[in-house]
Amino acid sequence: MIIDHNKPRLITTQQYLESVVSVLDRNDLSLEFLAVNSESAAVTELDNDGDIQAVLLSWETLGDAVADSSIIDAIKSRRLEVPVYVTGEDEVGFDIVSCSSKIEAFFALHDIASDPESCLAYIINDFDDRSETPFWTAYKKYAVETNDSWHTPGHSGGASFRSSSYINDFYKFFGRNMFISDLSVSVDSLGSLSDGTNAIGKAQNLVANTFEVKHSYFVTNGSSTSNKIILQTLLREGDKVIIDRNCHKSVHYGIVQARALPLYLDSILDPKYGIFAPPSLSQLKAFISDNKDAKLIVLTGCTYDGLLTDLKQVVDYAHQFDIKVFIDEAWFAYSLFHPQYREYSAINAGADYVTHSAHKVVSAFSQASYIHINDPDFDKDFFKEGYVLLN
């Protein structure tokens, strides 16, 4: 999407970029250019068109810095992941970029006119980087190109099913790709969940960057396991942990396994609707004030009935007493990326540990889960002990 208040220049910029699409020889991409000449029109298009992947904003002058910055803020408040590129006069390029940390790159106006190919190629290269799938790409390549199997599982790419007179219908139902893709940790190039190496490690790093956290880990046993991994990492025998009584049972089990001391917050029942609300902020603050030596607070980020908590207040208050905050956000993994829900996101609120059930509300197979970590005191080596044992 191209944004420029100057209509003649807007049309010209679009024509320059459209003229070099064929030169780039990217038949794998469908490139379309949308030209708008106002902030309101840009916001409307962003709200209605999820396929917009980049914005090119014409920065009028340094005197209009506030107005132009507000356009960028409006874009980012709706689609945080969409990069914003800025065009302007070359001599003030550095000053323009200094006006906002949300600018992806600056193109001088004369570059758009004289070398639109390089400008468009730069934007497409950024798109390629954002679209990178290091594990899936390597995994698919290995599965398709490998003709034999010298590692578990014992069906050897489906051969034992395919050759059987009794169970070959199992092979026919799922198909060849299912079986040749059933691999073990023995494929070193794909990496290991235990070590976070190679393709798996790269994929986890990309997830961490996407979710704006320091570390992300894949878990294949569901968020029940993710919850227990975090609790066994953080808690020791006798540690106090402030917990929502209505938390998922895996949280209760994890606390028992760690031999920690739970301090239960009241679950508030709404008799009219027959659902439980999150604990009250006043009670939570009272618990913290009475138990300043508590090690951890555990809350459900979005209840199973869809009720939300203002987690920013919780996190800020807990951190005043050096208490870590862990949010089970199993049903709310999309919150960070939705303009209406971002303010309720545990990650946006500054929680130290967050679990997401990828299989529940984003695209993943059953039991796929994420652990996200922003704790500045994170003990990676100790975490890995529980991660390897339970995952």
N, C-alpha and C positions, 0 to 999 in steps of 0.2 A: 504494500500500500504506500502510495506517494502522497505526502501532505504538503501543500504549498498554497499560501493565500494569494500568490500572484498567478492568476489563471493562465496567461500566456506562457510563463516559465514552467508551470505545472505540465502543460500539454507538451512542451518541448522536451522536458526531462523524460516523460513517458515515451516519447518517440525515440529519443536517443537509446534508451534501454531496450525497447522492443526491437530496435534495428540490429542488435547484436545477439539475439537469442539463438538464431540458427548457427552463428559462428561458434558458439560454445559447445555445440554438438552433445547436448545432454538429453537424449531421447528418453531417458529414464525419468525425467522430470516434466511436469506440465507447468509452464511458467505463464502466469497471468498478472497483469498490472492493473491495479485499482487506483484511480486518481481522485482525491478529495481536496477541497479547498478550505476546510474549517475543522476546528477541534470537535464540534458536535457531530459532524458527518463522520469523522474518523472513529469516534467512540461508538456511534451507531453501527458502523461496519464491523468493528471488533466484537461488539455484542452479538451480532447476527451471523458472523462468518468465522467459524473456527478454523478455516483453512488458511487464514492469513499467517504467514510465517516470518515476515520481516516488515519493518516500517522505515521509509526514507523521508525524513523531515527536513524541509527547507527552513533554516534558521535565518530570520529576517535580518536583524542587526543586533549588536550587543545591547542596544537600548531596549530591545524587546525580550531580554533574557528571561524575565519573570514569566512572561506569557508563553514563551517557547518551552520553558521548564515545566510549566503546568500541563502542557500537552503531553510531555513525556511521562509525567506523574499519572495522568489520566490513563495513558496506555498501559503502564506498568501495574496500575491498580486492578486492571481487568485481565491482562495477559502478561504475567510477570516474565514468562519465558520468551516472549517475543522480543528480539533485539531491535533497538532503535538506532538507525544510522542517520547522520546529520550532514547536510550540505550547506555551504556558505562561502563567503569570500575567503580566499587563501590567507590573507594577511591577519585575519582574526580567528583563524582555526583553533589555535591553542587556547585562546581566551574562551571560545565557545565550549570546547571540551571541558574546560575547567569549571564551567557553570553547572554541570550535572555529572554525577558519577554513574548515571544510568545510560550514558551514551556509549554505544558499542564501538563506533568508529566515525571518523570525519572524512568527507570527500569534498575537495574544493570544487566549486562550480565549474571551473574551466576543465577539470578532470572529467566531469560528467559529459561535457561537450566534446572534448578531444579524445578521451579514451574510455568510453562507457563500458567497453568489454572488460577492462580490468576491474572497474567498480562492481559490475554485476557478478563477475567471477569471485570476487572477495566475499560478497553476500552469500553466494551459493556454497562456497567452501565452508563458511560458518554453518550453513544449514547441514552440510554433510557431516561436520563434526558433531552437531547436536543429534543427528540421526544415527550415529555410530552404534552398532550392536556387537561389541567385541566377542562376547561369549556365543551368542546365537550364530553369528557368521562363522566362527571357527568350528562350532559344534556341527552345524549343518554340512560344512565342507568335509569334515572328518567322516561323518556318518555316510555321506554319499560316495566318497572316494575310496573308502576302506572296503576291501573285498573279503577279509577274513578277520577272525577274532581270536586273540591269544590271551584273553583275560575274562573274568567273570562279566556278565552272568553266563551260566552254562548252556543256555539255549543257542549260543553262538550266532547271534544276529537272526534268530528265528529258525535256524536250520532244524533243530530237534522237533519243533512244532510242524514245520513245513513238510518234513519227511515222514511224519507219523500218520498211520492209517486211522488213528483214533482221535487225535486232537488237532488235526490240520485245519478244522473249521475255526479254531481259535486264531490261527495265523491269517486265514482268509478274512475274518471279521475285522481285525485291526489293521492288516496290511503290512507291507514290507517296511515302510519307513518307521513304523512304531518299533519294530524289533531291532533294526540296525541302529536305531537311536538309543537303545537301552544299553548304556555304557557304564563303565566303572571308573573309579578314581585312578585306575592304572594308566589312563590316557593323559600323560604328563602335560602335553601341549594345551589341554583344556583347563588345567589347573585343578586345585583342590579346595573344597569348602573349608577344610580344616586349616589350611595354610593361607588361603586367600591369594593364590598365586596365578600367574599367567592370565588366561582369558577370564576366569571367574573373578580374579582380583581386579582386573580392569573394569569389568562390569559393575562390581561393587563400588568402585571409586566413582563411576559415572552416576550411580544411584545416589551416592552421598552428595555429589554436586547438585543433582537435580532437586533433592530434598533439603538442600541448604544446611547440611550437618557435617560434622567432622569425620564421622565413620558410619558406614552402613554395612550390614551383614545379611546374607540370605539364610533363611531357615526353612527346612523342608518338612518339618513336623508340626507346622501350624503355630499360631501365636500363643497357644497354651505353653508350648515348649519355649518360645521366645521369652514369655513372661518369667518362666522358671529360671532361665539362663541369667536374666538380669538380676533377679532376686538372690540367686546363689552367688552372683558376683559381688553384690553390694552388702549383703547382710551376714552377720556373724551371730553366734549364740548370745541371746540376751539383748540384742539390739532392738530398740524401739522403732516401730514402723507405724505411721498413721495411715489408716486404710479405710476406704469406703466399704461399709459392710456389704454393699450390693455389687462389689467387684466380681469379676469372673472367678470361677472356682479354682482355676490354675494359679491365681494370685494367692489364694488361701493355702493351697497345697505348697506353693513355693516358700511361703513364710514358715510353714510347719517344717519343711525339709531343712530350712536354714536354722531352725530352732530359735527364731526371732520372737519378739514380743509384740503382737498386734494390738493397736489401740484403735478400736472401731468407731468410726463416725456414724451417726444415725442416718439411715435411709428414710427419706420423707415420702410417705404414701399419699397420693392424691386420691381420696375416696371416690370422687366424681368420675375420674377416668380409669381408676384402678391401676395406675402406673406409679413407679417410684421415680422421684426427682433426685438430682444429685445432692450431696450434703450441702448444708448452708455455709456460706463463707464465714459467718460469725462464729459458728461452732468450730470450724477449721482453725481460725485464728486463735480461738480459746485453747484448743488442743495444743497448738504450737507454743503458745505462751506458757502453758503448764508443763510442756515437755520439750524444752529447748535442746535437750540432749538427743532428741529423736534423730535417727539416721536417715529416714526416708519417708516420703509421702507418696502414696499410690492412689490414683483416681482413674476413673473411666472417662476418657475424653469426650465421647458421645455415648449416651446410654443406649440401651437396646431399643428404646422407644423414641430415640432421636432428640433427647433433651441435651442442651449444651451448658457448659460452665465457662465463666469468664476466667480462663486459666491464667491469663497474664497477672491478675491480682494474686492468685495463689502462688505462682512461681516467684514473683517479686517479694512477697512476704516471707516465703520459706527461705529464700536465699539470704535474707537479712540475718538468719540464724544458722547459715551454712548447712541447711537441710536440703538434700537432693530431692528432686521431683521426678517421678516415673509415671508416665501416662499410658495406660492401655487404650490405644486409639484404633483398635481392631476394625471398627466399622466406619472410620472417618479418615481413611488414607488419602482421600481426594481433597481434604479441606484446604490444604496449603495452596492449591491451584485454582480455587474458586473465589471470586472477588467477594461474595457474600459470606463465605465461611472462613476466609484466611485469618481474620482476627480471632477466631476461636480455635485455630490450629495449635496443637501442643508445641510444635516446632517453632512456630511464629511467636508463641508465648515465652519461649526460652527454656522449655523443659530439658532436663539432663538426659533422660532416656525415654524413648517412644517405641512402641511396637505397632506395626500395621499388618493387618491380614490382607495381603495382596490378593488372595483368592476370593475374598468376600466382596470387595467393592472396586477393585481394579482388575485388569486382565491378567489372570494367572491361573494355573492349574490348582486343584485342591491341595490344601496344606501349605501353599507357598506363603511365606511371611517375611517381614523385614524387621530388623532391629536397627534403630537410629540412635546415635550417641553424640551428644554435644557437651558432655561433662568435661570440664577442664582438668579434673583429677582422675580421669579414666585410666584404670590399670589394665592395659591391653593384655599383658601376659596372663594375669589371673583370670580375666574374662575368657581368654581362649581355652583355659582348662575346662570350664563348664560348657563352653560352646562346642568343643570337640566331643565331650562326653555325652551331651544330650542331643546334639543335632544329627 
